[in-house]
Amino acid sequence: MDEMGVRCSFPVAVRRLSTLGRHLSGHFPAMASENPNFTISPSPTAGTYGSAASVFACIAQAPEDPILGVTVAYNKDQSPVKVNLGVGAYRTEEGKPLVLNVVRKAEQLLVNDPSRVKEYLPITGLADFNKLSAKLIFGADSPAIQENRVATVQCLSGTGSLRVGGEFLARHYHERTIYIPQPTWGNHPKIFTLSGLSVKYYRYYDSETRGLNLQGLLEDLSSASPGAIVLLHACAHNPTGVDPTLEQWEHIRQLIRSKSLLPFFDSAYQGFASGSLDADARSVRMFVADGGECLTAQSYAKNMGLYGERVGALSIVCRSSDVAVRVESQLKLVIRPMYSNPPIHGASIVATILKDSEKFKEWTIELKSMADRIISMRKQLFDALRERGTPGDWSHIIKQIGMFTFTGLNSEQVAFMTKEYHIYMTSDGRISMAGLSSRTVPHLADAIHAAVTRSN
């Protein structure tokens, strides 16, 4: 055995000897009582490893996250023309992070309030935040809210909301299979697998049309086991930017209800996709209006720019108010050993904005301006590719919606653009439209044109 093999087996040997020592001390109490320091220790030669090597020496270097790793590579690049199109965060025309004016105002109010304290929130989070979040996604006049059939808990942004929902279902729902779209956000399969659910996929994206594969989607969900869970992107599908039309959503809803499947919505971009909070919530509200049950994970990272505050909510729409009460009680038991209770600051910012009519209006104006800038970037990129005569139909760029565009570029073309043009994106060709500006669109268009014509 080589030195690494010896080092890697050493901690195991120590644990075995320690266990044996405890076992023997139980069987020979006299020996232990006569000599209080009685232990079985590894040999003196083994001690040399203890002083020289880590007990974690066998741990392999983990690969970079495929999305966050793009930013790591971008930061190492010294080129003055580099462009980061991998980051899932809004950027201004100048390429800078944006803090909304209404967020700054709300934050200042909170900071200047001498009555505010830093006590723990309840396990379920800030009550006002939960109530207002449910109204935002389901609508203030939603029957589910009026009938107290919604259990809402504050969670750690969208990721935390999905994880809490996944663990709740693994513990309490009779089906443990969740169908997620192919492709989807890279964190989805990891979240649900570690939650205790079995992940399967349904067809979603048509690479030929660069649009929705509705037939494949309906066929795959038709063959799903009755009662299976189905993950749905409420709007601005990540990574493709392809959303069903309202008519297509109705087909999906009818199938899901006819098969008694359980819809689980991931709503990360409400208001950020089209600029309208209500329009971006239509898919969710269709499923709530039919009286059926569903889950919704919300995030305020994008639409309020609260990325680092980790503000989100999980809402479960139930058949009756008494079921909702019991569901909330079990959600507490999921959250308590996970992170005990959520942070107060970000949720207080959201609640301050949502409950004040003037601040809410100001937020919707700023939100629409962000959505409009992204839509403008789509138009500018499409026009630039058309002006260059770049081979192919690029109309999907303006047909898709939200922060991301699935360009259709392959991994070889992406690698070429990174090497020759210092443009960074995920290897599947997904780009963040929010990372573009009027200044960088021509550079990206040149790179895409070069990559496509080079491979033709």
N, C-alpha and C positions, 0 to 999 in steps of 0.2 A: 504494500500500500504506500502511495507517495505521501509527501508531507501534508498536502492539502487534505488527502483522505484521512490521515491521522487526526488532523485538526478538526475535521468535520465530524468524525466519530467520537471525539473526546467529550463534548458536552453530553452526548447520549450516555457514554460510559459513566460519567459523573452522576447523572440523574439515576442511573440504575444502581450504583453503589449507595447513593443516598437513600433510595427506597429500601434497599436491602438492610441498610443500617437501622432505619426506623422499624423495619419488620423484626430484626433480631433484638432490638432493645425492648420490643413488646413481648418477645418470647423469653428473654433472659433479663427480667427486671432486676434481679439481684446484681448482675454485672453492671447495669446502668446506674443503680442506686449507690453501689460501692464506689463507682468512679463517675461523678457527674459530668466529666468531660468526655465520656465514652462516645466515640463516633467511628464510623468507618470512612476513611478518607482515601482518595486516589493515591497511587504510588508517588514517591518523591519525583520520579522522572516525569510523571504526568504534570507535576506542578510547573515545569518549565514552559509548558504550553499555556498555562493559565496566566503567566506573566507576560507572554509575548503575543498571544493571539486573542482576537475577539471571539466571544461566544456566538457572534453573528457572522463569523468568517465565511460560512457556507452560502450566505445569501447572495443570489445573483443580482446583477444590475438590472433594474426594471427598464423597459423601453419607455421613451417619452410618450405622453398622451398624444394621439395622432392630431388632435386639434390644437391643444396648448403647446405642443412641440413645434408648431409652425412659428409661433411667436418667439420661442427660444432661438430657433435658427435665424429668424429675422433680426433679432437683437444682436447677434454675433456678426452680421453682415455690415461691413464698413462702407458700402456703396452709398453715394449721396442720392441715387435715384431709386433706392429700394422702396417697395410698396408692400404693406402687410394687408392681405385680403383674407386672412384666416381668422382674425379675431372676431368673436361674436359680440361686439360692443359698438355702440353708435360713435361716430366721429364727426366733427364739424367739417366744413369745407376746408378748413386749415389743417385738418387731420388731428385735431385735438379732442380729448375726452370732453364731454359736455355735462355740466351740472345744471339742471333746469332752474330757471329763476324762481319758479313757484316752490321748488324744493328748498332753495336757499331761504326763502321767506318763512316757510313752515319751520325749518330747522332753527332759524333765529328766534322765532316765537317760543319754541320749546326751550331753547337755551336760556332765554330771558325770564322764563317762568320760575320764580323762586319756590313754588309749591311742588315742583317736580322732584321726585326722589328716584333712587336707583334700586328699589326693592325688586325682588323676583316677581315676574308675571306668573299668573296661574299656568298650569301645564298646557292648557288650551290656547294661551296667549292673550293678547289684548282684545277685550270684548268688543269695543267699538270697531276695531280693525276687522274682526271676523264678520260682524254684521254688515259692514259697508262693503267688504269684499264679495260676499254672497250676492248683495244687491247689484254690484257692478257687473258680475258675470251672468247672473240669471235674470236681471231686470228687477226694478223696485216693485213692479206689480206682479211678479211671479207667484202663481198659486202655491208653489212649493214653499216659498218664504212666508207667505201669508198664513199658511196652514202649519207652520213650524215643523216642516218635514226635512229641514236641512241641518246637518251637523257639520259645523265648520271649525277647523282648528288652524291656528297660525303655525307655519312651518318655516324651515330654512330654505327660502326661495323655492323655485320649481323642483330642483333636485330633491330637496328634503321632503317636499309635498308628495312627490312620486314614491319616494322610499317609504314614508309612513303609510301611504295608501297601499303599497305593495305588501308590506308586512301585515297590515290589518287583514287584507284579503287572504294571505297565506295562512293566517290563524283562524279566520272565521267564515270564509266563503267555501262552498262545497266544491268548486272547481279551482284547480291551481295552475291552469294553463292560460297564458296571456298571448294573444296574437298581436304582433307589432308590425308596422309597415316596412316593406323592403324597397328602398332604404329608409333609415330613420336616423335620428340623432344618436351618435355613437355611445352615449352614456345610457340609453334606454335598456339595452339588453343586460348590461352590467347591473344596473339598479334592480331590475326585476328578478334576475337570477339570484343575486345576493339577498333579496327579500324573501326568497323561498318559493318563487313561482317558476314554472317551466315555460320557457320562451319559444314560441313558434312565429313564423312570418307569414304575412299575406302580401300578394303582389300589389304594388302601388304605382310605381313609376314606369312609364313606357319610354325606353331609351330611343325608340324609332321616332316617335312623335314629340318626345321631350315634354309629355303631358301626362295626364292621369290614365292609368290602366284600369278603367272602371270594370271591364269584363273580368279581368283576372282577380281584382279585389272581391267582386261579388261571388265568383266561383270559389275562391279560397275560404271566404267566410261562410259560404253555404255548406262547405264540408267540415267546418269546425264542430267540435263536440257541443251539444246543447249546454248553455250555461257558461261557456268559456268567456274569458275577459278579452275585450278588444281595445287596444290603445288607439286613440284618434287624436290627431293634431287639430286643435280648434280652428286655427287659421295660420297662414304663413308657414306651411310645412317645411320643416328643417330635415334634410338639407336641400330639397328640390325646389321650394318656392311654388309648388303646384298644389292648388286647392281645388276640391270639388266645387261645382256650381251648386246653387240651391236645389236645383232639380236632381242633381246627382246625390246630394246629401239626403234627399228624401228617399231615393232608392236604397241608400245605405241604411237609413233609419228603419225602413220597413223590413229589410232583411234581418237586421240585428234584433228587432223586436220579435219577428216571427220565429227566430231560432232561440229566443230567450237568452241571447248573449248579453253580457254586462259591459256597457261602454265606459271607458276611463279616458277622459279628455285631458290632454296636456295643453294648457292655455298660457303660452309664454309671450304672446305678442298682441294681446287685445289692444286695439287702437293704434298699434304700431304698424300694422299691415296696410290697412286702407286709409287710416286717419280717422276712422269712425269707431268708437267703442261699441256701439250697438251693432253695426254691420259685422264686426269681427267676432261677435258673440252669437250670431244667428245659429250656427251649427249646434252649439250647446243648448240653446233655448228651444230648438226644435225637439230635442230629446227629452227636455224637462216638461214641455207642453203636453206630451202624450201621457203623462202621469206615471211613466216608468222610472226605474231607479238608475242612477249613474254616479260616477265619481268625476271630480274636476280638480286638477292641480293648477293653481295660479302662481304667476311670478310677476313681481314689480321691477325686475332687473332692467328690462328693456324700456317699458312704457313710462317709467318714472326715472330711469337712469340710476336706479339704486342697486347697481351690480354688487358692490362690496358690502352692502348692508344686509344682504341675504334675507329678503322679505318675500314671503309667499304664504299661500293658504291652500288647505285641502278641504273641499266640501263634498259631502256624500248626501245625495238626494235620496230619501227613503220613502216608503209607501205611506207611513203614518208618523205622527209626532212621537208616539211612545217608542217606536223603533229607533227614531233619530236620537232620543235620549240615551238608549242603551248603546247605540253605535258610538256616541261621543264618549261614554264611559270606558269603552274598550280602546278607543283611540288614545285616551290618556295612558292606558297601560302599555301601549306601544311606545309612546313618546317618553315616558318617565325614565326608563333605563337607557334610552338612546341619547338624549341631551337634556333631560329634566324639564326644561321650559325654554321658550324662545327669547331672543333679545328684544329689548323694548324700543330702542331708538328708531330704527327704520320703520317699524310698524306704527309708531307715533307720528312720523312724518306723513305716511300714507293716510292715516285716519284724519289728521289735521287738514289735509287737502280734500279728501272725499266728503267731509261733513260740512265744509264751508262752500257756499254756492259760488262766491267770487273766485276763490282759489281753484275750485273744480273747473270753472270756465277757463281760467288762465291756463290750467294744465291741459285742457283739451286743445287749446290753441297751439301751445308748444308741442304737444304730441302730434298734431296734424302737420306742423312744420317739419318735424323729423321724418314723418312718413312721406311727405311731399318731396323732400330732398332725395330720399332713396329712389322714389319713382322717377325723379329727374335724372338721377345717375343711370338708371336703366335706359331711359330714352337716349341720353348722350352716348352711352356705349354702343347701343344698337345703331345709331346714326353713324358713329365713327367706323364701325365694321362695314357698314354698307358703303360708305364713302371709299374705303380701301378696296372694295370688291372682294372681301374675304369669302372664300368658298363656303357654301352651306347656307342654310336658313337659320338666321339668328333671331327670328321673331319671338322665340320662347323667352328671350331676355325681358321683353316688355309684357309678355303674357303672364309670366310668373309674378309672385307677389311676396312682399316681406323683405327681411334683411338679406336673405341668401338667394343666390342663383346657381342652379346646376348647369354649368356651361356646356357640358357634353365633351369637354376636353378629357383625354385619357391621361394616365399617369406618366407616360413617356413625354407627352406634350407639356404637362405641368413641370416635370423635371427640367426640360429644355428652357422653359420660361424663367424658372428660378435661376438656373445657371447663367443664362445669357442676358436676362433682363432684370434680374433681382426682384422678381415678383413672387410673393409667397402665398400659397393657398394649400388646402388639403389635397392629397393625391387623387381624390375622386373628382376633382374639377370644380368643387364648390367654392364660390367666392362670396365674400361679404360685401354687398353693395354699399354699406355704410362706411367701408374703408376707402371708398373711391372719392375723388373730388374732380372738379372740372379741370384741374391742373394735371391729374394723373390718368384721366381717361385716355388721352392720346397715346400715352406710353403703354397702357394695358392693351389698347387696340392694336398697336404695332406688334406687341409680343404675341397676341393671339393670332394675328395674321401670319407672322413668321412661323409660329408653331404649326399652324394648319397647312400652309403651303409647303413647308419643309417635309411634312409627312405624306403629302399627296403624291 
